[in-house]
Every structure is written in structure tokens, then in C-alpha cells.
Amino acid sequence: MVDIYILNLFVIGLLLLVVILGSGWITRLPLSFALIYLVVGIFLGPYGLGLIQLRRDDVFNAELLERITEFVVIISVFSCGLKIVHPLRLGVWNITLRLIGFLMPISIFALAIVGKLFLGMNWGEAILLGAILAPTDPVLASEVQLTDANDQDELRFGLTSEGGLNDALAFPFVYFGLYALKDNNWGNWFKDWILVDLIWAIAAGIIMGIIVPKAIVWIDQKIQKRRSADELMEDFLAISVILLTYSLTEFVNGYGFLAVFVAGLVVQRSYRNPEKPLGQLKFIERLEKLMEIGTILLLGSILLFKPIFTNAAQSLLVIILLFLVIRPIGVWISTIGEHPMHSRRQNLHPRTRWLLGWFGIRGVGSLYYLAYAFGKGLEGETAEQIAWITYTTIVVSVIVHGISATPLMNWYEHKISKHRKAAPATIDEFE
């Protein structure tokens, strides 16, 4: 009898071979690689070969899912930080501040209202649902994010910086929902939530995200002057930065996701040789792609038809409102009066604002927050309700955003190219 582990290795190897050899055709189709991984995951799950199982005797292994998605997210947010070379000035990052400071709270509380009024949840459960689904995904959104460190496109910058930050800054609201689930009297914990989970954890994340990578880069540069490290091993320095920054920040109760994103920004700016962070970025992107395959395969293996259909009406309501109403209107409100980076006299083009509204891709970040909530006491019927709404939302996002990403971005690039030829920018704030 064939060993299941060996069979898993064979299937994963075969999948990689097919995806790699067929990538030239796949990239021309209105499909995403994540959609292919999802289908394969379903085939490998309980409805297919049964090779991947996070459930044993109806017990769901939430801890395994939490740890896998946690690692994928920290790799991805660091990658987001490394890609961004934009100056750290308020005028440049204003679009990011608007998407995080206005759009994310709008999304969370709009979803919470949906949960309270239409899904029969109390406020704690509803806010937790909003916090789980509000963050956009830095892992699955690679097709609409910055392509490399030299990409200065406004739309891609907004989506990349938003994806890198909101996976961290949704955490206070996840804690808020978990506290409210355990204690309906908000007065018992609200002050501590403000001081610890909102102010301290964010501040600690930013400070540690600066200090730790600065120290590592300083040590690296000092040692390199005496004896150069092996060129092949140099790229692994990025893994060291990620793991040390994340763990040390968690030790002091800061937000590790936030610290790792900031670390990416710091590393990008700390080396005199621009090839160093570029090499790290290429290495991290390869690792990120590999982890994406594993995570989406797991998602596909989790899916069960019966609970999906049982919660289909509620899931469909959330999906329609989130994708077609809450996110687009939230972006439109958040970007009122926003200017392009190259001009202070024009408003952000409606095309860019609508695409920002459409590409609110949900994915691995939401899976992580859901698994984290399971580990912190989310259970019973409410847990099942929130879980299957989340799974279904991610699946629909993988499908509709995956199919639309390539044609919409091609259309956007065509329009941008024509606009630049017709009216070249007179102000280049990146110089």
C-alpha cells in the first residue's frame, strides 16, 4: 500500500510541474494561480483523494491552520515593505493613511452592522466577523500589487501598502470582538483595550520594526567588511530579519505583523548597495509563492458542501454587500479630495478609485484571524457561522478577483500608458 505522505509529495510535485510548465499559458488567461490551487485542494480533500485532512473525527485542527497562515502572512507583509521605495513623506503615503484610517474602520463597522441586523449576531460576534473579513490580502493580491522595487504606480502602491498594514491593524478589532464575546460589559475591559491593544501594541510594533532590522543590517555590514558571507546564504538574512523582528515584537506584546512590514521598509532603505534588498526580495517572493500554494491547497481541503449550503444565504449577503457596496463606497468616501502623488492640483482619477474599491481581495489574512479566534475561545454555533461565511467569502474572492485581475489590470495599464503619453507629469516627487 502506498504511503499517504509519499503520495502527497508526488501530487504536490506534479502540481508544481504543471503550474510551472503551463505558466506561460495561465498568465494569458483570466485565471489566477490561486484558483488552480483551490481546485486542486478540493480534489485532494475529503471530496477527492482525501490526502489533505485538517479534520480528524470531526475535530478541526485550527492550531495548525493558524501557524501556517501566520508564517505566510509575515513573509508576505515583509515582501510588501521591501517592494516600496516611495519616500516616507505624508504627501506620498496619504493614500495609505486614508485606506487604513478611514476605509478599514468603515469596513469593520459596516460588516458588524450587517452581522447584527441581518445575521442574528450580538455586537461582539458581529465586530469579530467584521475584523476577520475587513483586511485585504497581501498574499493573493500579488497580481495587483507593486511588481518590484521600481514600480511607482499609484493604484499598485495603494493596494500594496494597504495589504501590508491592514493585516496588522485589524488586530485591535479582533481583540475587541473577542473581549466582547467573553464580557458584555465593555466598561470592564475597554480602557485596557485602548491602552494595551490599541496604543501600546501599535507603538511597540513600529518601534521594534525599526530597531531590530536596523541592528541586524548594522551587524551584517560590519561583518561583511571583515569577511563576506557566502553569497547563497546572504538571501537567508531576510528570514532572520523576519523571524527575529516578529518574535521580539511579540515578546513585548506588540503587533508582529506591523513590525515585520516596517522592517521591510527599513531594510529597503538601510543598505547602500541596492542589490542587497533586491536579492532578498526575489528570494522572499519565491518563498511566498511556495507558501501560497500550500495555504490555498489547505483551504480547498477544508471546504465541505453541507455547511457551505447551510450558510449560503448569509454568506451571499455578506459577499454582495462587502464586494459591491461596503468596499467600493468606503474607498470612494476615504479618497475624497485625494491627489495623485505627481500632482497636487488634480484629484485621484475615478478609474483608480473604482479599481481600489474592487480589488479588496480577501484571503490568507482572514484565515489567520479566524484560526486565531478559534484558539482564543470562539466556539459553538457562532464559530461555525463565522467560519463558513469567512471560507465562502475567501473562495468567492479567489474566483471573482482572480478572473477579473488580469483583464482589469491590462485595461488599467493601457489607459495609464495613453494618459502619460498625452499629458506627461511635470512634477516627479520621487526624484
Helices and strands as residue ranges (DSSP letters): H 4-21, H 23-26, H 33-44, E 55-56, E 59-60, H 62-83, H 90-98, I 99-103, H 104-118, H 123-133, G 142-144, H 154-169, H 171-182, G 186-188, H 190-192, I 193-200, H 201-226, H 231-234, H 237-251, H 256-270, H 275-302, H 305-310, H 312-321, I 322-326, H 327-334, H 350-358, H 364-375, H 380-422
